[in-house]
Amino acid sequence: MGTLVWTRDHTYRYDGRTVDVHEDWLHHTVQHFDPAPANLSDYETKSVLGFRWWDAEQLSQTNDTVFPPGLGDLLSALLRDGPPPVPVDITEPARS
């Protein structure tokens, strides 16, 4: 299933609602395949704009919105240093 490397708690607004989520981020190496949508929920159909492979450098340099924030740098460190001994909480500090 993969190695749990990061966790994140996040609150956001979507479709007029406040959504509280807890995310567990796993690292798993797979062989290349062409990503394609399958059985998307109504929410995913509205919110997912596309599918493609990214490398860590592309994620670090893009102006596109990717989650979690800082994913490129997080992924670069993970690939360089390996999985952390315990999952790292990457929750962003609360805004004042």
Residue pairs with C-beta under 8 A, 6 or more apart in sequence:
1 26
1 28
2 26
2 27
2 28
3 26
3 27
3 28
3 83
4 24
4 25
4 26
4 87
5 25
5 26
5 27
5 78
5 83
5 84
5 87
5 88
6 23
6 24
6 25
6 68
6 74
6 87
6 88
6 89
6 90
7 22
7 23
7 24
7 25
7 87
7 88
7 89
7 90
7 91
8 22
8 23
8 25
8 68
8 89
8 90
8 91
8 92
9 20
9 21
9 22
9 23
9 91
10 20
10 21
10 23
10 68
10 91
10 92
11 18
11 19
11 20
11 21
12 18
12 19
12 21
13 19
14 43
14 47
15 46
23 68
24 87
25 68
25 90
27 78
27 83
32 53
35 51
35 52
35 53
36 51
37 44
37 48
37 51
40 48
54 62
54 66
56 72
56 73
56 75
56 76
56 79
57 72
57 76
58 72
59 66
59 71
59 72
59 75
60 72
60 73
60 76
61 72
62 72
66 72
68 74
68 90
69 92
70 90
74 90
